[in-house]
Structure formats: structure tokens, C-alpha cells
């Protein structure tokens, strides 16, 4: 199973949706709540090549973007393939 990391904020509906999709696929992910751990925000922005909105999602260290980007991958049938890859 892939290593999945997601940077979130508690009140973000896109974060909630992204986590719901991942959970529905049986994915165990590492969540980094930047509203509770603001020191992680700069690292998130660096890893996401300047992306500063949440969520920011990484699969096996690859930045895939936010919730809409992940849903687009899913619609194209590419998300399950990424999630099946070993870390």
C-alpha cells in the first residue's frame, strides 16, 4: 500500500472530503493538521512547490495537489493505481 500524507485544517470542507475518499478506499494516511501544528505549514508549502491551500496530498512522496486534483485522478481511474503502489 502507498504511503499517503495529507496536510489539513479542521474546518476545511475539502480536507474532510479528501479524507472521506481516502478512507472509503481503505487507505491509512498520515494527517498533518497545520491549524494545530502551524510549524508544519512552511514544510507543506515547500513540499507542495508553493501550494499554500489545504489539503495538500502526497502519495509515495509525490505531490498530487489538493482535493479536486485527487478527485480528477480518481475520475480518470489513476488514483487507485497510485494508491496500490508500494512506498
PDB file with SEQRES, HELIX, SHEET and CRYST1 records, atoms N, CA, C and O in Angstrom:
SEQRES   1 A   87  UNK UNK UNK UNK UNK UNK UNK UNK UNK UNK UNK UNK UNK          
SEQRES   2 A   87  UNK UNK UNK UNK UNK UNK UNK UNK UNK UNK UNK UNK UNK          
SEQRES   3 A   87  UNK UNK UNK UNK UNK UNK UNK UNK UNK UNK UNK UNK UNK          
SEQRES   4 A   87  UNK UNK UNK UNK UNK UNK UNK UNK UNK UNK UNK UNK UNK          
SEQRES   5 A   87  UNK UNK UNK UNK UNK UNK UNK UNK UNK UNK UNK UNK UNK          
SEQRES   6 A   87  UNK UNK UNK UNK UNK UNK UNK UNK UNK UNK UNK UNK UNK          
SEQRES   7 A   87  UNK UNK UNK UNK UNK UNK UNK UNK UNK                          
HELIX    1 AA1 UNK A   13  UNK A   24  1                                  12    
HELIX    2 AA2 UNK A   38  UNK A   40  5                                   3    
HELIX    3 AA3 UNK A   41  UNK A   47  1                                   7    
HELIX    4 AA4 UNK A   67  UNK A   75  1                                   9    
HELIX    5 AA5 UNK A   79  UNK A   84  1                                   6    
SHEET    1 AA1 4 UNK A  29  UNK A  33  0                                        
SHEET    2 AA1 4 UNK A   4  UNK A   8  1                                        
SHEET    3 AA1 4 UNK A  56  UNK A  59 -1                                        
SHEET    4 AA1 4 UNK A  62  UNK A  65 -1                                        
CRYST1    1.000    1.000    1.000  90.00  90.00  90.00 P 1           1          
ATOM      1  N   UNK A   1       0.847  -1.190   0.000  1.00  0.00           N  
ATOM      2  CA  UNK A   1       0.000   0.000   0.000  1.00  0.00           C  
ATOM      3  C   UNK A   1       0.883   1.239   0.000  1.00  0.00           C  
ATOM      4  O   UNK A   1       1.972   1.241   0.574  1.00  0.00           O  
ATOM      5  N   UNK A   2       0.414   2.259  -0.630  1.00  0.00           N  
ATOM      6  CA  UNK A   2       1.159   3.504  -0.760  1.00  0.00           C  
ATOM      7  C   UNK A   2       1.232   4.252   0.565  1.00  0.00           C  
ATOM      8  O   UNK A   2       0.381   4.086   1.438  1.00  0.00           O  
ATOM      9  N   UNK A   3       2.264   5.075   0.694  1.00  0.00           N  
ATOM     10  CA  UNK A   3       2.378   5.994   1.824  1.00  0.00           C  
ATOM     11  C   UNK A   3       1.639   7.265   1.429  1.00  0.00           C  
ATOM     12  O   UNK A   3       2.015   7.934   0.467  1.00  0.00           O  
ATOM     13  N   UNK A   4       0.587   7.598   2.174  1.00  0.00           N  
ATOM     14  CA  UNK A   4      -0.238   8.759   1.853  1.00  0.00           C  
ATOM     15  C   UNK A   4      -0.144   9.754   3.005  1.00  0.00           C  
ATOM     16  O   UNK A   4      -0.323   9.403   4.171  1.00  0.00           O  
ATOM     17  N   UNK A   5       0.142  11.010   2.646  1.00  0.00           N  
ATOM     18  CA  UNK A   5       0.217  12.092   3.620  1.00  0.00           C  
ATOM     19  C   UNK A   5      -0.712  13.201   3.163  1.00  0.00           C  
ATOM     20  O   UNK A   5      -0.822  13.482   1.969  1.00  0.00           O  
ATOM     21  N   UNK A   6      -1.377  13.826   4.121  1.00  0.00           N  
ATOM     22  CA  UNK A   6      -2.308  14.897   3.787  1.00  0.00           C  
ATOM     23  C   UNK A   6      -2.198  16.004   4.835  1.00  0.00           C  
ATOM     24  O   UNK A   6      -2.322  15.762   6.036  1.00  0.00           O  
ATOM     25  N   UNK A   7      -1.966  17.207   4.356  1.00  0.00           N  
ATOM     26  CA  UNK A   7      -1.935  18.390   5.210  1.00  0.00           C  
ATOM     27  C   UNK A   7      -3.337  18.986   5.219  1.00  0.00           C  
ATOM     28  O   UNK A   7      -3.938  19.200   4.166  1.00  0.00           O  
ATOM     29  N   UNK A   8      -3.854  19.253   6.422  1.00  0.00           N  
ATOM     30  CA  UNK A   8      -5.250  19.657   6.560  1.00  0.00           C  
ATOM     31  C   UNK A   8      -5.422  20.803   7.555  1.00  0.00           C  
ATOM     32  O   UNK A   8      -4.505  21.182   8.283  1.00  0.00           O  
ATOM     33  N   UNK A   9      -6.646  21.331   7.546  1.00  0.00           N  
ATOM     34  CA  UNK A   9      -7.142  22.194   8.616  1.00  0.00           C  
ATOM     35  C   UNK A   9      -8.499  21.631   9.024  1.00  0.00           C  
ATOM     36  O   UNK A   9      -9.235  21.105   8.189  1.00  0.00           O  
ATOM     37  N   UNK A  10      -8.821  21.741  10.292  1.00  0.00           N  
ATOM     38  CA  UNK A  10     -10.014  21.124  10.845  1.00  0.00           C  
ATOM     39  C   UNK A  10     -11.304  21.617  10.194  1.00  0.00           C  
ATOM     40  O   UNK A  10     -12.223  20.824   9.988  1.00  0.00           O  
ATOM     41  N   UNK A  11     -11.396  22.898   9.867  1.00  0.00           N  
ATOM     42  CA  UNK A  11     -12.647  23.479   9.369  1.00  0.00           C  
ATOM     43  C   UNK A  11     -12.747  23.488   7.842  1.00  0.00           C  
ATOM     44  O   UNK A  11     -13.627  24.142   7.283  1.00  0.00           O  
ATOM     45  N   UNK A  12     -11.859  22.772   7.174  1.00  0.00           N  
ATOM     46  CA  UNK A  12     -11.793  22.798   5.712  1.00  0.00           C  
ATOM     47  C   UNK A  12     -12.676  21.690   5.106  1.00  0.00           C  
ATOM     48  O   UNK A  12     -12.397  20.508   5.306  1.00  0.00           O  
ATOM     49  N   UNK A  13     -13.732  22.058   4.374  1.00  0.00           N  
ATOM     50  CA  UNK A  13     -14.602  21.023   3.784  1.00  0.00           C  
ATOM     51  C   UNK A  13     -13.887  20.180   2.724  1.00  0.00           C  
ATOM     52  O   UNK A  13     -14.223  19.010   2.543  1.00  0.00           O  
ATOM     53  N   UNK A  14     -12.916  20.753   2.027  1.00  0.00           N  
ATOM     54  CA  UNK A  14     -12.167  19.982   1.027  1.00  0.00           C  
ATOM     55  C   UNK A  14     -11.286  18.935   1.703  1.00  0.00           C  
ATOM     56  O   UNK A  14     -11.087  17.842   1.174  1.00  0.00           O  
ATOM     57  N   UNK A  15     -10.765  19.280   2.874  1.00  0.00           N  
ATOM     58  CA  UNK A  15      -9.969  18.321   3.654  1.00  0.00           C  
ATOM     59  C   UNK A  15     -10.840  17.160   4.099  1.00  0.00           C  
ATOM     60  O   UNK A  15     -10.445  15.999   3.995  1.00  0.00           O  
ATOM     61  N   UNK A  16     -12.025  17.478   4.596  1.00  0.00           N  
ATOM     62  CA  UNK A  16     -12.962  16.444   5.038  1.00  0.00           C  
ATOM     63  C   UNK A  16     -13.298  15.523   3.869  1.00  0.00           C  
ATOM     64  O   UNK A  16     -13.302  14.301   4.022  1.00  0.00           O  
ATOM     65  N   UNK A  17     -13.575  16.092   2.724  1.00  0.00           N  
ATOM     66  CA  UNK A  17     -13.928  15.294   1.539  1.00  0.00           C  
ATOM     67  C   UNK A  17     -12.769  14.402   1.108  1.00  0.00           C  
ATOM     68  O   UNK A  17     -12.963  13.221   0.819  1.00  0.00           O  
ATOM     69  N   UNK A  18     -11.567  14.967   1.064  1.00  0.00           N  
ATOM     70  CA  UNK A  18     -10.406  14.179   0.657  1.00  0.00           C  
ATOM     71  C   UNK A  18     -10.184  13.005   1.612  1.00  0.00           C  
ATOM     72  O   UNK A  18      -9.900  11.890   1.174  1.00  0.00           O  
ATOM     73  N   UNK A  19     -10.313  13.257   2.911  1.00  0.00           N  
ATOM     74  CA  UNK A  19     -10.129  12.186   3.888  1.00  0.00           C  
ATOM     75  C   UNK A  19     -11.226  11.136   3.757  1.00  0.00           C  
ATOM     76  O   UNK A  19     -10.964   9.946   3.935  1.00  0.00           O  
ATOM     77  N   UNK A  20     -12.460  11.561   3.446  1.00  0.00           N  
ATOM     78  CA  UNK A  20     -13.561  10.607   3.247  1.00  0.00           C  
ATOM     79  C   UNK A  20     -13.269   9.683   2.063  1.00  0.00           C  
ATOM     80  O   UNK A  20     -13.478   8.473   2.141  1.00  0.00           O  
ATOM     81  N   UNK A  21     -12.787  10.267   0.976  1.00  0.00           N  
ATOM     82  CA  UNK A  21     -12.483   9.459  -0.214  1.00  0.00           C  
ATOM     83  C   UNK A  21     -11.378   8.455   0.100  1.00  0.00           C  
ATOM     84  O   UNK A  21     -11.493   7.275  -0.233  1.00  0.00           O  
ATOM     85  N   UNK A  22     -10.319   8.921   0.734  1.00  0.00           N  
ATOM     86  CA  UNK A  22      -9.218   8.017   1.074  1.00  0.00           C  
ATOM     87  C   UNK A  22      -9.684   6.917   2.018  1.00  0.00           C  
ATOM     88  O   UNK A  22      -9.347   5.749   1.826  1.00  0.00           O  
ATOM     89  N   UNK A  23     -10.456   7.284   3.033  1.00  0.00           N  
ATOM     90  CA  UNK A  23     -10.953   6.307   3.994  1.00  0.00           C  
ATOM     91  C   UNK A  23     -11.872   5.293   3.311  1.00  0.00           C  
ATOM     92  O   UNK A  23     -11.819   4.103   3.621  1.00  0.00           O  
ATOM     93  N   UNK A  24     -12.717   5.759   2.379  1.00  0.00           N  
ATOM     94  CA  UNK A  24     -13.629   4.848   1.673  1.00  0.00           C  
ATOM     95  C   UNK A  24     -12.871   3.837   0.825  1.00  0.00           C  
ATOM     96  O   UNK A  24     -13.391   2.764   0.518  1.00  0.00           O  
ATOM     97  N   UNK A  25     -11.646   4.177   0.447  1.00  0.00           N  
ATOM     98  CA  UNK A  25     -10.809   3.270  -0.338  1.00  0.00           C  
ATOM     99  C   UNK A  25      -9.933   2.398   0.557  1.00  0.00           C  
ATOM    100  O   UNK A  25      -9.106   1.628   0.068  1.00  0.00           O  
ATOM    101  N   UNK A  26     -10.120   2.523   1.875  1.00  0.00           N  
ATOM    102  CA  UNK A  26      -9.348   1.710   2.803  1.00  0.00           C  
ATOM    103  C   UNK A  26      -7.928   2.183   3.014  1.00  0.00           C  
ATOM    104  O   UNK A  26      -7.079   1.426   3.482  1.00  0.00           O  
ATOM    105  N   UNK A  27      -7.666   3.429   2.672  1.00  0.00           N  
ATOM    106  CA  UNK A  27      -6.312   3.974   2.770  1.00  0.00           C  
ATOM    107  C   UNK A  27      -6.054   4.480   4.192  1.00  0.00           C  
ATOM    108  O   UNK A  27      -6.852   5.226   4.759  1.00  0.00           O  
ATOM    109  N   UNK A  28      -4.941   4.061   4.737  1.00  0.00           N  
ATOM    110  CA  UNK A  28      -4.459   4.609   6.004  1.00  0.00           C  
ATOM    111  C   UNK A  28      -3.507   5.733   5.635  1.00  0.00           C  
ATOM    112  O   UNK A  28      -2.555   5.529   4.881  1.00  0.00           O  
ATOM    113  N   UNK A  29      -3.766   6.921   6.168  1.00  0.00           N  
ATOM    114  CA  UNK A  29      -2.943   8.075   5.790  1.00  0.00           C  
ATOM    115  C   UNK A  29      -2.426   8.782   7.026  1.00  0.00           C  
ATOM    116  O   UNK A  29      -2.993   8.682   8.114  1.00  0.00           O  
ATOM    117  N   UNK A  30      -1.327   9.501   6.825  1.00  0.00           N  
ATOM    118  CA  UNK A  30      -0.755  10.344   7.868  1.00  0.00           C  
ATOM    119  C   UNK A  30      -1.305  11.746   7.672  1.00  0.00           C  
ATOM    120  O   UNK A  30      -1.116  12.351   6.616  1.00  0.00           O  
ATOM    121  N   UNK A  31      -1.978  12.257   8.676  1.00  0.00           N  
ATOM    122  CA  UNK A  31      -2.566  13.591   8.583  1.00  0.00           C  
ATOM    123  C   UNK A  31      -1.712  14.581   9.366  1.00  0.00           C  
ATOM    124  O   UNK A  31      -1.287  14.310  10.490  1.00  0.00           O  
ATOM    125  N   UNK A  32      -1.470  15.732   8.748  1.00  0.00           N  
ATOM    126  CA  UNK A  32      -0.731  16.816   9.389  1.00  0.00           C  
ATOM    127  C   UNK A  32      -1.664  18.021   9.508  1.00  0.00           C  
ATOM    128  O   UNK A  32      -1.828  18.766   8.542  1.00  0.00           O  
ATOM    129  N   UNK A  33      -2.278  18.224  10.676  1.00  0.00           N  
ATOM    130  CA  UNK A  33      -3.212  19.346  10.845  1.00  0.00           C  
ATOM    131  C   UNK A  33      -2.450  20.653  11.084  1.00  0.00           C  
ATOM    132  O   UNK A  33      -1.998  20.920  12.198  1.00  0.00           O  
ATOM    133  N   UNK A  34      -2.312  21.464  10.031  1.00  0.00           N  
ATOM    134  CA  UNK A  34      -1.485  22.668  10.163  1.00  0.00           C  
ATOM    135  C   UNK A  34      -2.155  23.757  10.992  1.00  0.00           C  
ATOM    136  O   UNK A  34      -1.493  24.718  11.383  1.00  0.00           O  
ATOM    137  N   UNK A  35      -3.454  23.633  11.269  1.00  0.00           N  
ATOM    138  CA  UNK A  35      -4.065  24.592  12.188  1.00  0.00           C  
ATOM    139  C   UNK A  35      -3.658  24.286  13.630  1.00  0.00           C  
ATOM    140  O   UNK A  35      -3.586  25.195  14.458  1.00  0.00           O  
ATOM    141  N   UNK A  36      -3.393  23.016  13.935  1.00  0.00           N  
ATOM    142  CA  UNK A  36      -2.949  22.625  15.271  1.00  0.00           C  
ATOM    143  C   UNK A  36      -1.426  22.572  15.385  1.00  0.00           C  
ATOM    144  O   UNK A  36      -0.870  22.672  16.478  1.00  0.00           O  
ATOM    145  N   UNK A  37      -0.764  22.415  14.243  1.00  0.00           N  
ATOM    146  CA  UNK A  37       0.699  22.362  14.203  1.00  0.00           C  
ATOM    147  C   UNK A  37       1.194  23.357  13.144  1.00  0.00           C  
ATOM    148  O   UNK A  37       1.679  22.942  12.091  1.00  0.00           O  
ATOM    149  N   UNK A  38       1.078  24.661  13.412  1.00  0.00           N  
ATOM    150  CA  UNK A  38       1.421  25.667  12.405  1.00  0.00           C  
ATOM    151  C   UNK A  38       2.882  25.621  11.953  1.00  0.00           C  
ATOM    152  O   UNK A  38       3.220  26.144  10.891  1.00  0.00           O  
ATOM    153  N   UNK A  39       3.735  25.006  12.746  1.00  0.00           N  
ATOM    154  CA  UNK A  39       5.142  24.887  12.345  1.00  0.00           C  
ATOM    155  C   UNK A  39       5.308  23.998  11.108  1.00  0.00           C  
ATOM    156  O   UNK A  39       6.355  24.033  10.463  1.00  0.00           O  
ATOM    157  N   UNK A  40       4.295  23.207  10.773  1.00  0.00           N  
ATOM    158  CA  UNK A  40       4.355  22.339   9.590  1.00  0.00           C  
ATOM    159  C   UNK A  40       3.965  23.057   8.298  1.00  0.00           C  
ATOM    160  O   UNK A  40       4.168  22.526   7.205  1.00  0.00           O  
ATOM    161  N   UNK A  41       3.406  24.257   8.421  1.00  0.00           N  
ATOM    162  CA  UNK A  41       2.910  24.972   7.239  1.00  0.00           C  
ATOM    163  C   UNK A  41       4.030  25.270   6.239  1.00  0.00           C  
ATOM    164  O   UNK A  41       3.861  25.055   5.039  1.00  0.00           O  
ATOM    165  N   UNK A  42       5.168  25.761   6.728  1.00  0.00           N  
ATOM    166  CA  UNK A  42       6.269  26.079   5.818  1.00  0.00           C  
ATOM    167  C   UNK A  42       6.776  24.839   5.099  1.00  0.00           C  
ATOM    168  O   UNK A  42       7.104  24.897   3.913  1.00  0.00           O  
ATOM    169  N   UNK A  43       6.844  23.713   5.811  1.00  0.00           N  
ATOM    170  CA  UNK A  43       7.270  22.461   5.185  1.00  0.00           C  
ATOM    171  C   UNK A  43       6.269  22.042   4.107  1.00  0.00           C  
ATOM    172  O   UNK A  43       6.664  21.603   3.026  1.00  0.00           O  
ATOM    173  N   UNK A  44       4.972  22.178   4.402  1.00  0.00           N  
ATOM    174  CA  UNK A  44       3.938  21.836   3.426  1.00  0.00           C  
ATOM    175  C   UNK A  44       4.122  22.670   2.156  1.00  0.00           C  
ATOM    176  O   UNK A  44       4.100  22.131   1.049  1.00  0.00           O  
ATOM    177  N   UNK A  45       4.300  23.973   2.314  1.00  0.00           N  
ATOM    178  CA  UNK A  45       4.446  24.869   1.163  1.00  0.00           C  
ATOM    179  C   UNK A  45       5.685  24.485   0.352  1.00  0.00           C  
ATOM    180  O   UNK A  45       5.649  24.474  -0.879  1.00  0.00           O  
ATOM    181  N   UNK A  46       6.764  24.176   1.038  1.00  0.00           N  
ATOM    182  CA  UNK A  46       7.994  23.765   0.346  1.00  0.00           C  
ATOM    183  C   UNK A  46       7.769  22.470  -0.420  1.00  0.00           C  
ATOM    184  O   UNK A  46       8.125  22.367  -1.594  1.00  0.00           O  
ATOM    185  N   UNK A  47       7.176  21.481   0.246  1.00  0.00           N  
ATOM    186  CA  UNK A  47       6.935  20.184  -0.400  1.00  0.00           C  
ATOM    187  C   UNK A  47       5.960  20.302  -1.558  1.00  0.00           C  
ATOM    188  O   UNK A  47       6.071  19.574  -2.545  1.00  0.00           O  
ATOM    189  N   UNK A  48       4.996  21.226  -1.440  1.00  0.00           N  
ATOM    190  CA  UNK A  48       3.950  21.376  -2.456  1.00  0.00           C  
ATOM    191  C   UNK A  48       4.333  22.403  -3.521  1.00  0.00           C  
ATOM    192  O   UNK A  48       3.469  22.894  -4.247  1.00  0.00           O  
ATOM    193  N   UNK A  49       5.614  22.727  -3.616  1.00  0.00           N  
ATOM    194  CA  UNK A  49       6.105  23.665  -4.627  1.00  0.00           C  
ATOM    195  C   UNK A  49       5.338  24.973  -4.621  1.00  0.00           C  
ATOM    196  O   UNK A  49       4.952  25.492  -5.669  1.00  0.00           O  
ATOM    197  N   UNK A  50       5.125  25.496  -3.419  1.00  0.00           N  
ATOM    198  CA  UNK A  50       4.445  26.782  -3.279  1.00  0.00           C  
ATOM    199  C   UNK A  50       2.964  26.685  -2.984  1.00  0.00           C  
ATOM    200  O   UNK A  50       2.321  27.702  -2.723  1.00  0.00           O  
ATOM    201  N   UNK A  51       2.409  25.489  -3.018  1.00  0.00           N  
ATOM    202  CA  UNK A  51       0.987  25.324  -2.701  1.00  0.00           C  
ATOM    203  C   UNK A  51       0.739  25.643  -1.235  1.00  0.00           C  
ATOM    204  O   UNK A  51       1.355  25.047  -0.351  1.00  0.00           O  
ATOM    205  N   UNK A  52      -0.153  26.571  -0.981  1.00  0.00           N  
ATOM    206  CA  UNK A  52      -0.371  27.011   0.396  1.00  0.00           C  
ATOM    207  C   UNK A  52      -1.786  26.750   0.896  1.00  0.00           C  
ATOM    208  O   UNK A  52      -2.084  26.995   2.066  1.00  0.00           O  
ATOM    209  N   UNK A  53      -2.656  26.261   0.029  1.00  0.00           N  
ATOM    210  CA  UNK A  53      -4.022  25.939   0.452  1.00  0.00           C  
ATOM    211  C   UNK A  53      -4.065  24.487   0.926  1.00  0.00           C  
ATOM    212  O   UNK A  53      -3.187  23.688   0.601  1.00  0.00           O  
ATOM    213  N   UNK A  54      -5.087  24.166   1.688  1.00  0.00           N  
ATOM    214  CA  UNK A  54      -5.259  22.787   2.132  1.00  0.00           C  
ATOM    215  C   UNK A  54      -6.510  22.195   1.501  1.00  0.00           C  
ATOM    216  O   UNK A  54      -7.451  22.926   1.193  1.00  0.00           O  
ATOM    217  N   UNK A  55      -6.534  20.900   1.308  1.00  0.00           N  
ATOM    218  CA  UNK A  55      -5.470  19.966   1.646  1.00  0.00           C  
ATOM    219  C   UNK A  55      -4.357  19.965   0.589  1.00  0.00           C  
ATOM    220  O   UNK A  55      -4.561  20.367  -0.556  1.00  0.00           O  
ATOM    221  N   UNK A  56      -3.201  19.510   1.005  1.00  0.00           N  
ATOM    222  CA  UNK A  56      -2.119  19.168   0.091  1.00  0.00           C  
ATOM    223  C   UNK A  56      -1.866  17.686   0.319  1.00  0.00           C  
ATOM    224  O   UNK A  56      -1.627  17.251   1.445  1.00  0.00           O  
ATOM    225  N   UNK A  57      -1.923  16.913  -0.769  1.00  0.00           N  
ATOM    226  CA  UNK A  57      -1.899  15.456  -0.677  1.00  0.00           C  
ATOM    227  C   UNK A  57      -0.650  14.915  -1.375  1.00  0.00           C  
ATOM    228  O   UNK A  57      -0.290  15.340  -2.473  1.00  0.00           O  
ATOM    229  N   UNK A  58      -0.009  13.973  -0.704  1.00  0.00           N  
ATOM    230  CA  UNK A  58       1.193  13.321  -1.226  1.00  0.00           C  
ATOM    231  C   UNK A  58       0.987  11.820  -1.193  1.00  0.00           C  
ATOM    232  O   UNK A  58       0.528  11.265  -0.194  1.00  0.00           O  
ATOM    233  N   UNK A  59       1.332  11.165  -2.299  1.00  0.00           N  
ATOM    234  CA  UNK A  59       1.278   9.707  -2.373  1.00  0.00           C  
ATOM    235  C   UNK A  59       2.682   9.234  -2.722  1.00  0.00           C  
ATOM    236  O   UNK A  59       3.219   9.575  -3.776  1.00  0.00           O  
ATOM    237  N   UNK A  60       3.268   8.449  -1.833  1.00  0.00           N  
ATOM    238  CA  UNK A  60       4.651   7.982  -2.006  1.00  0.00           C  
ATOM    239  C   UNK A  60       5.593   9.141  -2.323  1.00  0.00           C  
ATOM    240  O   UNK A  60       6.392   9.073  -3.257  1.00  0.00           O  
ATOM    241  N   UNK A  61       5.485  10.196  -1.536  1.00  0.00           N  
ATOM    242  CA  UNK A  61       6.326  11.394  -1.645  1.00  0.00           C  
ATOM    243  C   UNK A  61       6.009  12.248  -2.874  1.00  0.00           C  
ATOM    244  O   UNK A  61       6.598  13.316  -3.038  1.00  0.00           O  
ATOM    245  N   UNK A  62       5.102  11.807  -3.734  1.00  0.00           N  
ATOM    246  CA  UNK A  62       4.728  12.575  -4.931  1.00  0.00           C  
ATOM    247  C   UNK A  62       3.567  13.497  -4.593  1.00  0.00           C  
ATOM    248  O   UNK A  62       2.538  13.059  -4.078  1.00  0.00           O  
ATOM    249  N   UNK A  63       3.745  14.776  -4.890  1.00  0.00           N  
ATOM    250  CA  UNK A  63       2.687  15.753  -4.642  1.00  0.00           C  
ATOM    251  C   UNK A  63       1.619  15.601  -5.718  1.00  0.00           C  
ATOM    252  O   UNK A  63       1.907  15.741  -6.907  1.00  0.00           O  
ATOM    253  N   UNK A  64       0.397  15.317  -5.305  1.00  0.00           N  
ATOM    254  CA  UNK A  64      -0.672  15.196  -6.296  1.00  0.00           C  
ATOM    255  C   UNK A  64      -1.615  16.384  -6.279  1.00  0.00           C  
ATOM    256  O   UNK A  64      -2.501  16.480  -7.128  1.00  0.00           O  
ATOM    257  N   UNK A  65      -1.441  17.294  -5.324  1.00  0.00           N  
ATOM    258  CA  UNK A  65      -2.266  18.500  -5.280  1.00  0.00           C  
ATOM    259  C   UNK A  65      -3.300  18.446  -4.173  1.00  0.00           C  
ATOM    260  O   UNK A  65      -3.077  17.848  -3.120  1.00  0.00           O  
ATOM    261  N   UNK A  66      -4.435  19.081  -4.430  1.00  0.00           N  
ATOM    262  CA  UNK A  66      -5.499  19.176  -3.447  1.00  0.00           C  
ATOM    263  C   UNK A  66      -6.615  18.186  -3.695  1.00  0.00           C  
ATOM    264  O   UNK A  66      -6.452  17.214  -4.434  1.00  0.00           O  
ATOM    265  N   UNK A  67      -7.745  18.443  -3.073  1.00  0.00           N  
ATOM    266  CA  UNK A  67      -8.892  17.543  -3.168  1.00  0.00           C  
ATOM    267  C   UNK A  67      -9.381  17.409  -4.610  1.00  0.00           C  
ATOM    268  O   UNK A  67      -9.600  16.297  -5.091  1.00  0.00           O  
ATOM    269  N   UNK A  68      -9.553  18.540  -5.300  1.00  0.00           N  
ATOM    270  CA  UNK A  68     -10.038  18.484  -6.680  1.00  0.00           C  
ATOM    271  C   UNK A  68      -9.080  17.698  -7.573  1.00  0.00           C  
ATOM    272  O   UNK A  68      -9.515  16.955  -8.453  1.00  0.00           O  
ATOM    273  N   UNK A  69      -7.777  17.864  -7.345  1.00  0.00           N  
ATOM    274  CA  UNK A  69      -6.783  17.125  -8.133  1.00  0.00           C  
ATOM    275  C   UNK A  69      -6.901  15.626  -7.876  1.00  0.00           C  
ATOM    276  O   UNK A  69      -6.821  14.818  -8.801  1.00  0.00           O  
ATOM    277  N   UNK A  70      -7.094  15.267  -6.605  1.00  0.00           N  
ATOM    278  CA  UNK A  70      -7.235  13.858  -6.262  1.00  0.00           C  
ATOM    279  C   UNK A  70      -8.507  13.276  -6.873  1.00  0.00           C  
ATOM    280  O   UNK A  70      -8.496  12.157  -7.385  1.00  0.00           O  
ATOM    281  N   UNK A  71      -9.606  14.034  -6.820  1.00  0.00           N  
ATOM    282  CA  UNK A  71     -10.860  13.558  -7.403  1.00  0.00           C  
ATOM    283  C   UNK A  71     -10.740  13.410  -8.920  1.00  0.00           C  
ATOM    284  O   UNK A  71     -11.326  12.499  -9.505  1.00  0.00           O  
ATOM    285  N   UNK A  72      -9.986  14.302  -9.553  1.00  0.00           N  
ATOM    286  CA  UNK A  72      -9.764  14.196 -11.002  1.00  0.00           C  
ATOM    287  C   UNK A  72      -8.963  12.934 -11.328  1.00  0.00           C  
ATOM    288  O   UNK A  72      -9.262  12.243 -12.302  1.00  0.00           O  
ATOM    289  N   UNK A  73      -7.960  12.635 -10.526  1.00  0.00           N  
ATOM    290  CA  UNK A  73      -7.207  11.390 -10.717  1.00  0.00           C  
ATOM    291  C   UNK A  73      -8.129  10.189 -10.564  1.00  0.00           C  
ATOM    292  O   UNK A  73      -8.038   9.226 -11.326  1.00  0.00           O  
ATOM    293  N   UNK A  74      -9.013  10.247  -9.582  1.00  0.00           N  
ATOM    294  CA  UNK A  74      -9.948   9.149  -9.356  1.00  0.00           C  
ATOM    295  C   UNK A  74     -10.891   8.995 -10.543  1.00  0.00           C  
ATOM    296  O   UNK A  74     -11.170   7.878 -10.977  1.00  0.00           O  
ATOM    297  N   UNK A  75     -11.379  10.106 -11.064  1.00  0.00           N  
ATOM    298  CA  UNK A  75     -12.306  10.061 -12.208  1.00  0.00           C  
ATOM    299  C   UNK A  75     -11.634   9.462 -13.443  1.00  0.00           C  
ATOM    300  O   UNK A  75     -12.295   8.822 -14.261  1.00  0.00           O  
ATOM    301  N   UNK A  76     -10.328   9.667 -13.579  1.00  0.00           N  
ATOM    302  CA  UNK A  76      -9.577   9.116 -14.714  1.00  0.00           C  
ATOM    303  C   UNK A  76      -9.102   7.687 -14.451  1.00  0.00           C  
ATOM    304  O   UNK A  76      -8.452   7.079 -15.302  1.00  0.00           O  
ATOM    305  N   UNK A  77      -9.427   7.153 -13.271  1.00  0.00           N  
ATOM    306  CA  UNK A  77      -9.017   5.801 -12.940  1.00  0.00           C  
ATOM    307  C   UNK A  77      -7.554   5.674 -12.556  1.00  0.00           C  
ATOM    308  O   UNK A  77      -7.017   4.566 -12.559  1.00  0.00           O  
ATOM    309  N   UNK A  78      -6.898   6.770 -12.228  1.00  0.00           N  
ATOM    310  CA  UNK A  78      -5.463   6.735 -11.920  1.00  0.00           C  
ATOM    311  C   UNK A  78      -5.175   6.719 -10.418  1.00  0.00           C  
ATOM    312  O   UNK A  78      -4.074   6.348 -10.011  1.00  0.00           O  
ATOM    313  N   UNK A  79      -6.132   7.111  -9.596  1.00  0.00           N  
ATOM    314  CA  UNK A  79      -5.878   7.187  -8.172  1.00  0.00           C  
ATOM    315  C   UNK A  79      -5.640   5.809  -7.560  1.00  0.00           C  
ATOM    316  O   UNK A  79      -4.702   5.632  -6.783  1.00  0.00           O  
ATOM    317  N   UNK A  80      -6.472   4.841  -7.898  1.00  0.00           N  
ATOM    318  CA  UNK A  80      -6.312   3.500  -7.325  1.00  0.00           C  
ATOM    319  C   UNK A  80      -4.938   2.910  -7.679  1.00  0.00           C  
ATOM    320  O   UNK A  80      -4.328   2.210  -6.871  1.00  0.00           O  
ATOM    321  N   UNK A  81      -4.470   3.197  -8.874  1.00  0.00           N  
ATOM    322  CA  UNK A  81      -3.152   2.703  -9.301  1.00  0.00           C  
ATOM    323  C   UNK A  81      -2.050   3.319  -8.422  1.00  0.00           C  
ATOM    324  O   UNK A  81      -1.135   2.620  -7.986  1.00  0.00           O  
ATOM    325  N   UNK A  82      -2.149   4.638  -8.167  1.00  0.00           N  
ATOM    326  CA  UNK A  82      -1.160   5.295  -7.309  1.00  0.00           C  
ATOM    327  C   UNK A  82      -1.219   4.747  -5.883  1.00  0.00           C  
ATOM    328  O   UNK A  82      -0.188   4.548  -5.240  1.00  0.00           O  
ATOM    329  N   UNK A  83      -2.432   4.506  -5.401  1.00  0.00           N  
ATOM    330  CA  UNK A  83      -2.598   4.024  -4.036  1.00  0.00           C  
ATOM    331  C   UNK A  83      -2.135   2.573  -3.871  1.00  0.00           C  
ATOM    332  O   UNK A  83      -1.782   2.159  -2.767  1.00  0.00           O  
ATOM    333  N   UNK A  84      -2.136   1.818  -4.938  1.00  0.00           N  
ATOM    334  CA  UNK A  84      -1.722   0.419  -4.869  1.00  0.00           C  
ATOM    335  C   UNK A  84      -0.209   0.269  -4.892  1.00  0.00           C  
ATOM    336  O   UNK A  84       0.313  -0.772  -4.495  1.00  0.00           O  
ATOM    337  N   UNK A  85       0.503   1.294  -5.351  1.00  0.00           N  
ATOM    338  CA  UNK A  85       1.970   1.208  -5.470  1.00  0.00           C  
ATOM    339  C   UNK A  85       2.604   1.169  -4.087  1.00  0.00           C  
ATOM    340  O   UNK A  85       2.159   1.847  -3.160  1.00  0.00           O  
ATOM    341  N   UNK A  86       3.634   0.378  -3.970  1.00  0.00           N  
ATOM    342  CA  UNK A  86       4.373   0.293  -2.706  1.00  0.00           C  
ATOM    343  C   UNK A  86       5.162   1.572  -2.487  1.00  0.00           C  
ATOM    344  O   UNK A  86       5.662   2.181  -3.432  1.00  0.00           O  
ATOM    345  N   UNK A  87       5.265   1.962  -1.240  1.00  0.00           N  
ATOM    346  CA  UNK A  87       6.051   3.156  -0.887  1.00  0.00           C  
ATOM    347  C   UNK A  87       7.522   2.912  -1.110  1.00  0.00           C  
ATOM    348  O   UNK A  87       8.339   3.800  -0.869  1.00  0.00           O  
TER     349      UNK A  87                                                      
END                                                                             
